[in-house]
């Protein structure tokens, strides 16, 4: 088996369809009465005009990015700045992000906030923006190399994966030695957020990851295989179907995010699996995902805080004051909390009730 199995996509899971908005190839929204920003106020970009901030997300279909956009809009309005937002049609749509940066350079933006779809491929474009005097801040996903951005505000994605890995191993106890693990990753680009969550989970579970910057180089027989999901329900279902065809005895499923987890569960259920048969873990902390924790579909998820990322990013660009990461860190950590209704000793967590009080989307 190679690193990835591939196949046609399945159907959408209704729960996450409710939490999504229509996908756009390239969505650019100005600040003239549509809620994306406001001109005026006391803050300006240095020439008496309102500061112009660009927000470029991977997609507009994931509730994570919807909440990020809402946070950026609210903070821009509070600070009297203008926000222009852009998104790709799918996770991995680097070309749409390149076009968005070009548009923002032409518009004379003061700063760009970006969740890169391809952490390395986008760097030539962010370099052009910085050469034009534009501040570039990565949100959630680091650029490669990280110093290709002026700052990064993100979840500790390795820790997010590690927490759900530790929880899964502790929940299985001695049976973890014979686990059959399916790894549902993002895409073949191996962007930093994808690698960090994947490798964090495996390390947390007690598996030697080899090169922690590479997905799929492990040789632990407990790993049935890796497949890609594009971070959505359709991809999650198809990836899970593919891996079940390789081994029907899968009893641990790692997923890159909760939309992919919802699709994975649909495939597991169709294969006759029950929640008692499989441990399903994920990362995000969106309200639909936390509801799935409460409903017993997802067993544990690591909650991140996109609203905080966006607010910090807009504020840093408008004020010119960028908070420093902790010593030894390459990014400013916006926090992560494990959510589960089945806590285990040694792994700090909150329950789904707390999760629903603090979730997004």
URSULPE-V780618 format. One record per residue. RES is the residue in one small letter. PHI is phi as a letter, one per 40 degrees, with the letter a starting at -180 (999 if undefined). NEAR is the number of other C-alpha atoms within 10 Angstrom. D_CENTER is the distance of its C-alpha to the mean C-alpha in whole Angstrom. Layout:
((RES | PHI | NEAR | D_CENTER) (RES | PHI | NEAR | D_CENTER))
This chain:
((x | 999 | 8 | 27) (x | c | 9 | 25) (x | c | 12 | 21) (x | b | 19 | 20) (x | c | 16 | 22) (x | b | 14 | 21) (x | a | 12 | 23) (x | c | 10 | 23) (x | c | 14 | 20) (x | c | 17 | 21) (x | c | 13 | 21) (x | c | 18 | 19) (x | c | 20 | 19) (x | d | 11 | 20) (x | d | 16 | 18) (x | c | 24 | 15) (x | c | 16 | 17) (x | c | 11 | 19) (x | c | 18 | 15) (x | b | 17 | 15) (x | b | 14 | 17) (x | c | 10 | 18) (x | c | 15 | 17) (x | b | 15 | 18) (x | c | 16 | 19) (x | a | 20 | 19) (x | b | 18 | 19) (x | b | 17 | 21) (x | b | 16 | 22) (x | c | 17 | 25) (x | b | 19 | 26) (x | b | 12 | 29) (x | g | 9 | 29) (x | b | 10 | 26) (x | g | 16 | 24) (x | c | 22 | 22) (x | i | 28 | 24) (x | b | 24 | 28) (x | c | 21 | 30) (x | h | 16 | 33) (x | g | 14 | 33) (x | c | 12 | 34) (x | c | 17 | 31) (x | a | 20 | 31) (x | c | 19 | 30) (x | h | 10 | 33) (x | b | 7 | 36) (x | g | 10 | 36) (x | c | 16 | 33) (x | c | 24 | 30) (x | c | 29 | 27) (x | b | 28 | 25) (x | b | 29 | 21) (x | b | 29 | 19) (x | b | 29 | 15) (x | b | 29 | 14) (x | b | 28 | 10) (x | c | 23 | 9) (x | a | 28 | 11) (x | b | 27 | 12) (x | c | 24 | 12) (x | c | 26 | 9) (x | d | 26 | 10) (x | d | 25 | 7) (x | c | 22 | 8) (x | c | 20 | 12) (x | c | 20 | 12) (x | c | 24 | 11) (x | c | 25 | 14) (x | c | 18 | 16) (x | c | 21 | 16) (x | c | 30 | 17) (x | c | 27 | 19) (x | c | 20 | 21) (x | c | 23 | 21) (x | c | 28 | 22) (x | c | 20 | 25) (x | c | 14 | 26) (x | c | 22 | 26) (x | g | 22 | 28) (x | b | 29 | 26) (x | b | 27 | 25) (x | b | 32 | 22) (x | b | 24 | 21) (x | b | 25 | 18) (x | b | 27 | 17) (x | a | 28 | 14) (x | c | 26 | 14) (x | c | 18 | 16) (x | a | 20 | 13) (x | c | 22 | 10) (x | h | 22 | 12) (x | c | 18 | 15) (x | c | 21 | 16) (x | c | 16 | 19) (x | c | 23 | 18) (x | c | 26 | 16) (x | d | 19 | 19) (x | c | 15 | 22) (x | c | 27 | 20) (x | c | 25 | 20) (x | d | 15 | 24) (x | c | 15 | 24) (x | c | 22 | 23) (x | c | 22 | 26) (x | c | 11 | 29) (x | c | 12 | 28) (x | g | 16 | 28) (x | c | 23 | 25) (x | c | 24 | 25) (x | a | 28 | 22) (x | b | 29 | 18) (x | b | 27 | 15) (x | a | 31 | 12) (x | b | 25 | 9) (x | c | 29 | 10) (x | c | 30 | 10) (x | b | 24 | 13) (x | d | 23 | 13) (x | c | 19 | 17) (x | c | 17 | 18) (x | c | 20 | 17) (x | c | 19 | 19) (x | c | 11 | 22) (x | c | 17 | 21) (x | c | 25 | 20) (x | c | 15 | 23) (x | c | 14 | 25) (x | c | 23 | 24) (x | c | 17 | 24) (x | c | 10 | 28) (x | c | 14 | 28) (x | g | 14 | 28) (x | c | 21 | 25) (x | c | 21 | 22) (x | b | 23 | 19) (x | b | 28 | 16) (x | c | 28 | 12) (x | b | 29 | 10) (x | g | 28 | 6) (x | b | 25 | 7) (x | c | 27 | 11) (x | c | 28 | 14) (x | b | 17 | 16) (x | c | 11 | 18) (x | d | 18 | 17) (x | c | 12 | 20) (x | c | 21 | 19) (x | b | 22 | 18) (x | c | 13 | 20) (x | a | 25 | 17) (x | b | 31 | 14) (x | b | 29 | 12) (x | a | 25 | 9) (x | c | 26 | 9) (x | c | 23 | 11) (x | c | 27 | 9) (x | c | 22 | 12) (x | c | 21 | 13) (x | d | 27 | 11) (x | c | 32 | 12) (x | c | 24 | 15) (x | c | 29 | 16) (x | c | 30 | 15) (x | c | 28 | 17) (x | c | 20 | 20) (x | c | 28 | 20) (x | c | 24 | 20) (x | c | 22 | 23) (x | c | 19 | 25) (x | c | 16 | 25) (x | c | 15 | 26) (x | g | 10 | 29) (x | c | 10 | 31) (x | c | 10 | 30) (x | c | 18 | 27) (x | c | 13 | 29) (x | b | 11 | 30) (x | c | 18 | 26) (x | b | 19 | 25) (x | b | 25 | 21) (x | b | 25 | 19) (x | b | 25 | 16) (x | b | 31 | 13) (x | c | 27 | 11) (x | c | 27 | 9) (x | a | 20 | 12) (x | c | 15 | 15) (x | c | 14 | 14) (x | f | 19 | 13) (x | c | 23 | 11) (x | d | 25 | 10) (x | c | 24 | 7) (x | c | 27 | 8) (x | c | 23 | 11) (x | c | 24 | 11) (x | c | 28 | 9) (x | d | 32 | 12) (x | c | 28 | 15) (x | c | 26 | 14) (x | d | 31 | 15) (x | c | 27 | 18) (x | c | 21 | 19) (x | c | 22 | 19) (x | c | 21 | 21) (x | g | 15 | 23) (x | b | 19 | 23) (x | c | 15 | 24) (x | c | 20 | 21) (x | g | 14 | 23) (x | c | 11 | 22) (x | c | 18 | 18) (x | c | 16 | 17) (x | b | 17 | 18) (x | c | 21 | 17) (x | g | 21 | 20) (x | c | 14 | 22) (x | c | 17 | 23) (x | b | 11 | 26) (x | c | 11 | 26) (x | c | 12 | 28) (x | c | 16 | 26) (x | c | 19 | 23) (x | c | 20 | 24) (x | i | 23 | 21) (x | b | 25 | 18) (x | a | 28 | 17) (x | b | 25 | 14) (x | b | 29 | 13) (x | f | 22 | 11) (x | g | 26 | 8) (x | b | 26 | 11) (x | c | 29 | 14) (x | c | 23 | 17) (x | c | 30 | 15) (x | c | 36 | 15) (x | c | 29 | 18) (x | c | 26 | 20) (x | c | 32 | 18) (x | c | 31 | 19) (x | c | 23 | 23) (x | c | 20 | 23) (x | c | 22 | 22) (x | c | 18 | 25) (x | c | 10 | 27) (x | c | 15 | 27) (x | a | 15 | 28) (x | c | 14 | 28) (x | c | 15 | 28) (x | d | 22 | 25) (x | b | 20 | 24) (x | b | 23 | 21) (x | b | 23 | 17) (x | c | 28 | 14) (x | b | 32 | 11) (x | c | 28 | 8) (x | a | 30 | 7) (x | c | 31 | 9) (x | d | 34 | 11) (x | c | 31 | 11) (x | c | 32 | 13) (x | c | 29 | 15) (x | c | 30 | 16) (x | c | 30 | 17) (x | c | 24 | 19) (x | d | 23 | 21) (x | c | 22 | 22) (x | c | 22 | 23) (x | c | 12 | 25) (x | c | 12 | 27) (x | c | 13 | 28) (x | g | 8 | 29) (x | c | 17 | 27) (x | b | 14 | 27) (x | d | 15 | 25) (x | c | 9 | 27) (x | c | 13 | 27) (x | b | 20 | 23) (x | c | 21 | 21) (x | b | 26 | 17) (x | b | 28 | 14) (x | a | 32 | 11) (x | b | 29 | 8) (x | i | 27 | 7) (x | g | 32 | 10) (x | c | 30 | 11) (x | d | 23 | 14) (x | d | 22 | 15) (x | c | 32 | 13) (x | c | 32 | 15) (x | c | 19 | 18) (x | c | 20 | 18) (x | c | 27 | 18) (x | c | 20 | 21) (x | c | 12 | 22) (x | g | 16 | 22) (x | c | 24 | 20) (x | c | 25 | 17) (x | c | 23 | 19) (x | a | 33 | 16) (x | a | 35 | 12) (x | c | 30 | 11) (x | c | 26 | 10) (x | b | 27 | 9) (x | b | 23 | 10) (x | c | 32 | 9) (x | c | 22 | 13) (x | c | 17 | 14) (x | d | 25 | 12) (x | c | 31 | 13) (x | c | 20 | 17) (x | c | 22 | 17) (x | c | 30 | 16) (x | c | 29 | 19) (x | c | 19 | 21) (x | c | 17 | 21) (x | c | 24 | 22) (x | c | 25 | 25) (x | c | 13 | 26) (x | g | 13 | 26) (x | b | 11 | 25) (x | b | 18 | 22) (x | c | 14 | 22) (x | c | 13 | 22) (x | c | 15 | 20) (x | c | 10 | 22) (x | d | 7 | 24) (x | g | 6 | 23) (x | c | 10 | 19) (x | c | 15 | 18) (x | a | 24 | 15) (x | c | 21 | 16) (x | c | 18 | 14) (x | c | 20 | 13) (x | g | 19 | 13) (x | a | 21 | 12) (x | b | 21 | 14) (x | c | 26 | 15) (x | b | 31 | 16) (x | a | 27 | 19) (x | c | 16 | 22) (x | b | 14 | 24) (x | c | 17 | 24) (x | b | 15 | 25) (x | c | 9 | 27) (x | g | 9 | 26) (x | b | 12 | 22) (x | c | 13 | 21) (x | a | 21 | 20) (x | b | 17 | 20) (x | c | 17 | 21) (x | c | 26 | 20) (x | c | 16 | 22) (x | c | 13 | 21) (x | c | 25 | 17) (x | c | 19 | 19) (x | c | 10 | 20) (x | b | 15 | 17) (x | c | 21 | 14) (x | b | 23 | 13) (x | g | 20 | 13))
